[in-house]
Amino acid sequence: MEAARPLALERKLYEDVAERVALLIEQKTLRPGERIPSVRAMSAQQRVSVSTVLQAYLLLENRGLIETRPQSGHYVRVRARELPAEPRMSRPPTSTTRVTVSDLVARVYGATRDPHIVPLGAAYPSADVLPTERLNRLMAQVARRAGRRAMAYDAPPGCPELRRQIARRALTAGCTIAPDEIVTTSGAMEALHLALRAVADAGDTIAIETPTYYGVLQLIETLGMRALEIPTHPRDGLHLDALETALKQFRVKAVLATPNFNNPLGSLMPDAHKARLVQLLGRREVPLIEDDIYGDLHFGPERPRAARAFDRDGLVLLCASFSKTIAPGYRVGWCAPGRFRERVERLKFMHSVATATLPQMAIAAFLDQGGYDRHLRALRRNLAAQVRRYAEAVSEHFPRGTRLTRPAGGFVLWVELPAGVSALEVHSRALSRGISVAPGPIFSAKQRFANFVRVNCGHPWSDEISRAVATLGRLAAEAAT
Ligand SMILES: Cc1ncc(COP(=O)(O)O)c(C=O)c1O
């Protein structure tokens, strides 16, 4: 279990420096196209180290406020246009509900298997930004070396080398987890499934963010549980006062949340909120199922902590996978279930016997050979730039009254279309033009968010994507009139 560790909750020095420069840009003291003070000059002016300034400039670059010109310095970005306002905090009715999304999800996604469809729907990164070649080579190498082991079931808790690598990496999220606590799974979906079954039964109520990833809603639906949607802010995530009130009002069996970069919001729960969330639930002995699948894809310089980092009671079941960072098709995920370890391990065996052997070994080898951090640095930079590019295109082409998130990580945008526009209508018209997009209602237990769409930015910007975003904007504008 966790070792006690001091919590650094205050804002970091580089964030202060970044905030000061952002203010100068906002107040037009530093104008678009103008060079900002060099790293050395800023370090001397602000009496901070060169590396602090570098971190601050990286943060500003990822927020799209400045750009680096090779051999020239840092400049205030000239933006095509200001981004529209952000969506407001969601305000669901305070009642528990049966979930009914799976038919709609099946209809929406059934139509998107065609490889010729422009993929703005499902949230996955393109193979162009993943370590495709290297992993293919590693898989072949591992298969050659594994011999008979490659053919055998890898009984739960799963591949020891992989569990050791996951435990090592958990440190970057502020967690001390023993390899023996980890159970490997077939993707994060299975991890979430096992975690839910370990802590709740049919008929029980699970509190969730809203909007939330439709896969979670489908799990709650198929397990016969009820959802309690909690107001969620597009920047800070779950609204803790609202959650506290709901916990007093309802018998909540567990909370399932994605504090680091909720899909579709891209929200990032501040550390202080994570600590409060864990405390709040700890007092009531309510387990937290934490989905940290996007945690490594932060746009700021530091990997955010998992809420699990604040857990002292073994009540947080941390779930994640390598689907968003290495290889969605390998289906390798994991769960660190805290005090529910035995139950999760047993359920894993009953649910799917074992996780596929070779993909686990290949991912363990990739993590071991040191390429992962380098790969993540490049991936984060690419994704941050892609999200920025897509956001600019949305603000250029979508109708007046559109609102848009500012994700702090991950690779999706949550777009609020003007009131009255039907996202399902936009979705089906887009599909008939060869473009997929995820309509808002699949992200809510009761199919709310009728005028929202989620746009996947996991594919490098191209003429085809540029045309597709412009078409989506036109369809939304037509539906708005
Ligand atoms: C928030 C979230 N959790 C879980 C998953 C499922 O992940 P996996 O493909 O590893 O099962 C996804 C995939 O889109 C996701 O966005």
Ligand as a Chemical Component Dictionary entry (heavy atoms), coordinates in Angstrom:
data_LIG
# 
_chem_comp.id                   LIG 
_chem_comp.type                 NON-POLYMER 
_chem_comp.pdbx_formal_charge   0 
_chem_comp.three_letter_code    LIG 
# 
loop_
_chem_comp_atom.comp_id 
_chem_comp_atom.atom_id 
_chem_comp_atom.alt_atom_id 
_chem_comp_atom.type_symbol 
_chem_comp_atom.charge 
_chem_comp_atom.model_Cartn_x 
_chem_comp_atom.model_Cartn_y 
_chem_comp_atom.model_Cartn_z 
_chem_comp_atom.pdbx_ordinal 
LIG C1 C1 C 0 -11.636 7.258  -20.621 1  
LIG C2 C2 C 0 -11.427 5.933  -21.291 2  
LIG N1 N1 N 0 -11.360 4.823  -20.540 3  
LIG C3 C3 C 0 -11.184 3.612  -21.084 4  
LIG C4 C4 C 0 -11.083 3.446  -22.454 5  
LIG C5 C5 C 0 -10.934 2.069  -23.012 6  
LIG O1 O1 O 0 -9.587  1.769  -23.156 7  
LIG P1 P1 P 0 -9.029  0.393  -23.743 8  
LIG O2 O2 O 0 -9.031  0.548  -25.225 9  
LIG O3 O3 O 0 -7.665  0.266  -23.173 10 
LIG O4 O4 O 0 -9.931  -0.690 -23.294 11 
LIG C6 C6 C 0 -11.135 4.569  -23.276 12 
LIG C7 C7 C 0 -11.045 4.425  -24.731 13 
LIG O5 O5 O 0 -11.455 5.280  -25.499 14 
LIG C8 C8 C 0 -11.309 5.841  -22.679 15 
LIG O6 O6 O 0 -11.378 6.959  -23.416 16 
# 
loop_
_chem_comp_bond.comp_id 
_chem_comp_bond.atom_id_1 
_chem_comp_bond.atom_id_2 
_chem_comp_bond.value_order 
_chem_comp_bond.pdbx_ordinal 
LIG C1 C2 SING 1  
LIG C2 N1 SING 2  
LIG C2 C8 DOUB 3  
LIG N1 C3 DOUB 4  
LIG C3 C4 SING 5  
LIG C4 C5 SING 6  
LIG C4 C6 DOUB 7  
LIG C5 O1 SING 8  
LIG O1 P1 SING 9  
LIG P1 O2 DOUB 10 
LIG P1 O3 SING 11 
LIG P1 O4 SING 12 
LIG C6 C7 SING 13 
LIG C6 C8 SING 14 
LIG C7 O5 DOUB 15 
LIG C8 O6 SING 16 
# 
